[in-house]
Amino acid sequence: MDTRYNGRKWFLLAGLFTALYCFNVLLRMMFIKLGIAIWRVGDVGEFLLVLVAMTFFVTGLLAIEERPEASVAPTHHDPKGGDS
């Protein structure tokens, strides 16, 4: 199974929510600098956008992480070649 693409959808979602957060910051800057009243999410909304983006990012990292070798069942080999 190719693990390179398992986390792609999670990273895309993380990027989408990060872009939404950046767009909201841009709208807030326009409101402050130009006085344009445009709908935007508040402080709690910004927190939730960043939280969801971080959650998707960590989920993507966990999806592409390789299994440690300790979790793979070791093969038992008798160096003497006997049956035991």
DSSP file (Angstrom, degrees, kcal/mol; ACC not computed):
  #  RESIDUE AA STRUCTURE BP1 BP2  ACC     N-H-->O    O-->H-N    N-H-->O    O-->H-N    TCO  KAPPA ALPHA  PHI   PSI    X-CA   Y-CA   Z-CA
    1    1 A M              0   0    0      0, 0.0     2,-0.7     0, 0.0     0, 0.0   0.000 360.0 360.0 360.0 131.9    0.0    0.0    0.0
    2    2 A D    >   -     0   0    0      1,-0.2     3,-0.6     2,-0.0     4,-0.2  -0.689 360.0-172.8 -83.5 113.1    1.4    3.4   -1.0
    3    3 A T  T 3>  +     0   0    0     -2,-0.7     4,-0.6     1,-0.2     3,-0.5   0.537  68.5  83.7 -84.6  -6.1    1.5    5.6    2.1
    4    4 A R  T 34 S+     0   0    0      1,-0.2     3,-0.2     2,-0.1    -1,-0.2   0.844  97.7  38.5 -66.6 -30.6    2.5    8.7    0.3
    5    5 A Y  T X4 S+     0   0    0     -3,-0.6     3,-0.6     1,-0.2     4,-0.5   0.476  91.8  87.2-100.7  -2.5   -1.1    9.5   -0.7
    6    6 A N  T 34 S+     0   0    0     -3,-0.5     4,-0.3     1,-0.2     3,-0.3   0.866  96.5  39.3 -64.6 -35.8   -2.9    8.5    2.5
    7    7 A G  T 3X S+     0   0    0     -4,-0.6     4,-2.3    -3,-0.2    -1,-0.2   0.473  89.3  94.5 -93.0  -1.8   -2.4   11.9    4.2
    8    8 A R  H <> S+     0   0    0     -3,-0.6     4,-2.4     1,-0.2     5,-0.2   0.905  83.7  49.5 -60.3 -44.6   -3.0   14.0    1.1
    9    9 A K  H  > S+     0   0    0     -4,-0.5     4,-2.1    -3,-0.3    -1,-0.2   0.878 111.7  50.1 -64.3 -35.5   -6.7   14.6    1.7
   10   10 A W  H  > S+     0   0    0     -4,-0.3     4,-2.3     2,-0.2    -1,-0.2   0.903 111.2  48.3 -68.9 -39.4   -6.0   15.6    5.3
   11   11 A F  H  X S+     0   0    0     -4,-2.3     4,-2.5     2,-0.2    -2,-0.2   0.871 110.1  52.4 -67.8 -36.0   -3.3   18.1    4.2
   12   12 A L  H  X S+     0   0    0     -4,-2.4     4,-2.3    -5,-0.2    -2,-0.2   0.918 110.5  47.4 -64.7 -42.3   -5.6   19.6    1.6
   13   13 A L  H  X S+     0   0    0     -4,-2.1     4,-2.4     2,-0.2     5,-0.2   0.904 111.3  51.1 -64.8 -40.3   -8.3   20.1    4.2
   14   14 A A  H  X S+     0   0    0     -4,-2.3     4,-2.0     1,-0.2    -2,-0.2   0.915 111.0  48.9 -62.1 -42.0   -5.7   21.7    6.6
   15   15 A G  H  X S+     0   0    0     -4,-2.5     4,-2.3     2,-0.2    -2,-0.2   0.882 109.3  53.0 -64.4 -38.3   -4.6   24.0    3.7
   16   16 A L  H  X S+     0   0    0     -4,-2.3     4,-2.2     2,-0.2    -2,-0.2   0.934 111.3  44.5 -62.8 -46.9   -8.2   24.9    3.0
   17   17 A F  H  X S+     0   0    0     -4,-2.4     4,-1.9     2,-0.2    -1,-0.2   0.841 112.5  52.4 -69.6 -31.7   -8.9   25.9    6.6
   18   18 A T  H  X S+     0   0    0     -4,-2.0     4,-2.5    -5,-0.2    -1,-0.2   0.897 109.3  50.1 -66.9 -39.5   -5.6   27.8    6.8
   19   19 A A  H  X S+     0   0    0     -4,-2.3     4,-2.5     2,-0.2    -2,-0.2   0.889 109.0  51.8 -65.1 -39.0   -6.6   29.7    3.7
   20   20 A L  H  X S+     0   0    0     -4,-2.2     4,-2.1     2,-0.2    -1,-0.2   0.899 109.7  49.8 -63.0 -39.6  -10.0   30.5    5.2
   21   21 A Y  H  X S+     0   0    0     -4,-1.9     4,-2.2     2,-0.2    -2,-0.2   0.933 111.6  47.8 -63.3 -45.8   -8.2   31.8    8.3
   22   22 A C  H  X S+     0   0    0     -4,-2.5     4,-2.3     1,-0.2    -2,-0.2   0.889 110.5  52.1 -63.4 -38.9   -5.9   34.0    6.1
   23   23 A F  H  X S+     0   0    0     -4,-2.5     4,-2.2     1,-0.2    -1,-0.2   0.894 108.8  50.7 -63.4 -39.7   -8.8   35.3    4.1
   24   24 A N  H  X S+     0   0    0     -4,-2.1     4,-2.2     2,-0.2    -2,-0.2   0.894 108.7  51.1 -65.3 -39.3  -10.6   36.3    7.4
   25   25 A V  H  X S+     0   0    0     -4,-2.2     4,-2.4     2,-0.2    -2,-0.2   0.905 109.2  51.8 -63.3 -40.6   -7.4   38.1    8.5
   26   26 A L  H  X S+     0   0    0     -4,-2.3     4,-2.2     1,-0.2    -2,-0.2   0.914 109.3  49.5 -61.5 -42.9   -7.4   40.0    5.2
   27   27 A L  H  X S+     0   0    0     -4,-2.2     4,-2.0     1,-0.2    -1,-0.2   0.892 110.3  50.6 -63.3 -39.1  -11.0   41.0    5.7
   28   28 A R  H  X S+     0   0    0     -4,-2.2     4,-2.2     2,-0.2    -1,-0.2   0.895 109.4  50.8 -66.0 -39.3  -10.3   42.2    9.2
   29   29 A M  H  X S+     0   0    0     -4,-2.4     4,-3.0     2,-0.2     5,-0.4   0.892 109.2  51.2 -65.0 -38.9   -7.3   44.3    7.9
   30   30 A M  H  X>S+     0   0    0     -4,-2.2     4,-2.2     1,-0.2     6,-1.1   0.894 109.6  50.9 -63.6 -38.5   -9.6   45.8    5.2
   31   31 A F  H  X5S+     0   0    0     -4,-2.0     4,-0.9     4,-0.2    -2,-0.2   0.912 115.5  41.5 -64.3 -42.3  -12.1   46.7    7.9
   32   32 A I  H  <5S+     0   0    0     -4,-2.2    -2,-0.2     2,-0.1    -1,-0.2   0.937 124.2  34.8 -72.1 -46.9   -9.4   48.3   10.1
   33   33 A K  H  <5S+     0   0    0     -4,-3.0    -3,-0.2    -5,-0.2    -2,-0.2   0.907 133.9  22.2 -77.2 -42.7   -7.5   50.2    7.3
   34   34 A L  H  <5S-     0   0    0     -4,-2.2    -3,-0.2    -5,-0.4    -2,-0.1   0.567  93.8-125.2-106.3 -10.7  -10.4   51.1    4.9
   35   35 A G     << +     0   0    0     -4,-0.9     2,-0.5    -5,-0.7    -4,-0.2   0.696  53.1 156.4  74.3  18.0  -13.4   51.0    7.2
   36   36 A I        -     0   0    0     -6,-1.1     2,-1.1    -9,-0.1    -1,-0.3  -0.677  39.0-140.8 -81.0 122.8  -15.2   48.5    4.9
   37   37 A A        +     0   0    0     -2,-0.5     2,-0.4    -3,-0.1    -1,-0.1  -0.729  36.7 160.0 -88.3  99.9  -17.8   46.6    6.8
   38   38 A I        -     0   0    0     -2,-1.1    -7,-0.1   -11,-0.2     2,-0.1  -0.925  46.7 -99.1-119.8 144.5  -17.6   43.1    5.4
   39   39 A W        +     0   0    0     -2,-0.4     2,-0.3     0, 0.0   -12,-0.0  -0.373  53.6 159.1 -62.1 137.9  -18.8   39.9    7.2
   40   40 A R        -     0   0    0     -2,-0.1     2,-0.1   -13,-0.0     5,-0.1  -0.976  42.8 -97.8-153.6 160.1  -16.1   38.0    8.9
   41   41 A V        -     0   0    0     -2,-0.3     0, 0.0     1,-0.1     0, 0.0  -0.491  41.5-126.5 -78.7 154.2  -15.8   35.5   11.7
   42   42 A G     >  -     0   0    0     -2,-0.1     4,-2.3     1,-0.0     5,-0.2   0.044  40.8 -72.8 -85.1-162.5  -14.9   36.8   15.2
   43   43 A D  H  > S+     0   0    0      1,-0.2     4,-2.3     2,-0.2     5,-0.1   0.890 133.2  49.2 -63.6 -41.2  -12.2   35.8   17.6
   44   44 A V  H  > S+     0   0    0      2,-0.2     4,-2.4     1,-0.2    -1,-0.2   0.895 110.5  51.7 -67.2 -38.6  -13.9   32.5   18.4
   45   45 A G  H  > S+     0   0    0      2,-0.2     4,-2.3     1,-0.2    -2,-0.2   0.897 109.3  49.7 -63.2 -40.9  -14.3   31.7   14.7
   46   46 A E  H  X S+     0   0    0     -4,-2.3     4,-2.3     2,-0.2     5,-0.2   0.912 110.2  51.3 -63.5 -41.9  -10.7   32.4   14.0
   47   47 A F  H  X S+     0   0    0     -4,-2.3     4,-2.5     1,-0.2    -2,-0.2   0.921 110.9  47.9 -60.2 -43.9   -9.7   30.1   16.9
   48   48 A L  H  X S+     0   0    0     -4,-2.4     4,-2.6     2,-0.2     5,-0.2   0.881 109.4  53.0 -67.3 -37.7  -11.9   27.3   15.5
   49   49 A L  H  X S+     0   0    0     -4,-2.3     4,-2.2     2,-0.2    -1,-0.2   0.930 113.3  43.3 -61.0 -45.2  -10.5   27.7   12.0
   50   50 A V  H  X S+     0   0    0     -4,-2.3     4,-2.5     2,-0.2    -2,-0.2   0.898 113.6  51.8 -68.2 -40.2   -6.9   27.4   13.3
   51   51 A L  H  X S+     0   0    0     -4,-2.5     4,-2.2    -5,-0.2    -2,-0.2   0.919 111.8  45.6 -62.7 -44.5   -7.9   24.5   15.6
   52   52 A V  H  X S+     0   0    0     -4,-2.6     4,-2.4     2,-0.2     5,-0.2   0.905 112.3  51.8 -66.3 -40.8   -9.5   22.5   12.8
   53   53 A A  H  X S+     0   0    0     -4,-2.2     4,-2.1    -5,-0.2    -2,-0.2   0.919 111.4  46.9 -61.5 -43.6   -6.6   23.2   10.5
   54   54 A M  H  X S+     0   0    0     -4,-2.5     4,-2.5     2,-0.2     5,-0.2   0.882 110.5  53.1 -65.9 -37.6   -4.1   21.9   13.1
   55   55 A T  H  X S+     0   0    0     -4,-2.2     4,-2.3     1,-0.2    -2,-0.2   0.928 111.0  45.5 -63.7 -45.2   -6.3   18.9   13.7
   56   56 A F  H  X S+     0   0    0     -4,-2.4     4,-2.2     2,-0.2    -1,-0.2   0.874 112.3  52.5 -65.6 -36.3   -6.3   18.0   10.0
   57   57 A F  H  X S+     0   0    0     -4,-2.1     4,-2.2    -5,-0.2    -2,-0.2   0.937 111.2  45.0 -65.1 -46.2   -2.6   18.6    9.7
   58   58 A V  H  X S+     0   0    0     -4,-2.5     4,-2.5     1,-0.2    -2,-0.2   0.884 111.5  53.9 -65.7 -37.8   -1.8   16.3   12.6
   59   59 A T  H  X S+     0   0    0     -4,-2.3     4,-1.8    -5,-0.2    -1,-0.2   0.896 108.3  50.1 -62.2 -39.5   -4.2   13.7   11.2
   60   60 A G  H  X S+     0   0    0     -4,-2.2     4,-1.5     2,-0.2    -2,-0.2   0.897 109.6  50.7 -64.9 -40.3   -2.3   13.9    7.9
   61   61 A L  H  X S+     0   0    0     -4,-2.2     4,-0.8     1,-0.2    -2,-0.2   0.910 111.2  48.1 -62.9 -41.7    1.0   13.4    9.7
   62   62 A L  H  < S+     0   0    0     -4,-2.5    -1,-0.2     1,-0.2    -2,-0.2   0.828 107.9  56.3 -68.2 -30.3   -0.3   10.4   11.5
   63   63 A A  H  < S+     0   0    0     -4,-1.8    -1,-0.2     1,-0.2    -2,-0.2   0.834 113.2  39.2 -70.6 -31.7   -1.7    8.9    8.3
   64   64 A I  H  < S+     0   0    0     -4,-1.5    -1,-0.2    -3,-0.2    -2,-0.2   0.500  88.4 116.6 -97.1  -3.3    1.7    9.0    6.5
   65   65 A E     <  -     0   0    0     -4,-0.8     2,-0.2    -3,-0.2    -3,-0.0  -0.416  66.4-123.7 -67.7 136.6    3.8    8.0    9.6
   66   66 A E        -     0   0    0     -2,-0.1    -1,-0.1     1,-0.1    -2,-0.1  -0.508  27.6-104.8 -78.8 149.0    5.5    4.7    9.1
   67   67 A R        -     0   0    0     -2,-0.2    -1,-0.1     1,-0.1     2,-0.1  -0.506  37.7-113.0 -71.2 138.0    4.9    1.9   11.6
   68   68 A P    >   -     0   0    0      0, 0.0     3,-1.2     0, 0.0     4,-0.5  -0.410  20.9-122.0 -68.4 151.1    7.8    1.4   14.0
   69   69 A E  G >  S+     0   0    0      1,-0.3     3,-0.7     2,-0.2    -2,-0.1   0.732 107.9  67.8 -68.5 -21.1    9.6   -1.9   13.6
   70   70 A A  G 3  S+     0   0    0      1,-0.2    -1,-0.3     3,-0.0    -3,-0.0   0.784  95.0  56.7 -68.7 -25.7    8.8   -2.9   17.2
   71   71 A S  G <  S+     0   0    0     -3,-1.2     2,-0.4     2,-0.1    -1,-0.2   0.665  88.7  89.0 -81.5 -14.3    5.1   -3.2   16.3
   72   72 A V  S <  S-     0   0    0     -3,-0.7     0, 0.0    -4,-0.5     0, 0.0  -0.678  92.6-108.6 -82.2 134.1    5.8   -5.7   13.6
   73   73 A A        -     0   0    0     -2,-0.4    -2,-0.1     1,-0.1     2,-0.1  -0.442  35.9-126.9 -65.3 125.2    5.8   -9.3   14.9
   74   74 A P        -     0   0    0      0, 0.0     2,-0.4     0, 0.0    -1,-0.1  -0.399  16.8-120.0 -73.0 150.4    9.3  -10.6   14.9
   75   75 A T        -     0   0    0     -2,-0.1     2,-0.6     2,-0.0     0, 0.0  -0.770  24.0-131.4 -88.9 134.1   10.1  -13.9   13.1
   76   76 A H        -     0   0    0     -2,-0.4     2,-0.5     2,-0.0    -1,-0.0  -0.754  28.3-179.1 -89.9 122.2   11.5  -16.5   15.4
   77   77 A H        -     0   0    0     -2,-0.6     3,-0.1     3,-0.0    -2,-0.0  -0.983  21.7-144.0-126.3 124.9   14.6  -18.1   14.0
   78   78 A D    >   -     0   0    0     -2,-0.5     3,-1.3     4,-0.2    -2,-0.0  -0.782   7.2-157.1 -87.8 113.4   16.5  -20.9   15.8
   79   79 A P  T 3  S+     0   0    0      0, 0.0    -1,-0.2     0, 0.0     0, 0.0   0.747  91.6  57.6 -65.1 -21.3   20.2  -20.3   15.0
   80   80 A K  T 3  S-     0   0    0      2,-0.1     3,-0.1    -3,-0.1    -2,-0.0   0.654 106.5-126.9 -81.7 -15.5   20.9  -24.0   15.7
   81   81 A G    <   +     0   0    0     -3,-1.3     2,-0.1     1,-0.2    -1,-0.0   0.570  64.2 131.2  83.2   8.2   18.5  -25.1   13.1
   82   82 A G        -     0   0    0      1,-0.1     2,-0.8     2,-0.0    -1,-0.2  -0.333  66.6 -98.1 -88.9 172.2   16.6  -27.4   15.5
   83   83 A D              0   0    0      1,-0.2    -1,-0.1    -3,-0.1     0, 0.0  -0.824 360.0 360.0 -91.8 113.6   12.9  -27.7   16.1
   84   84 A S              0   0    0     -2,-0.8    -1,-0.2    -6,-0.0    -2,-0.0   0.353 360.0 360.0-150.3 360.0   11.9  -25.8   19.2
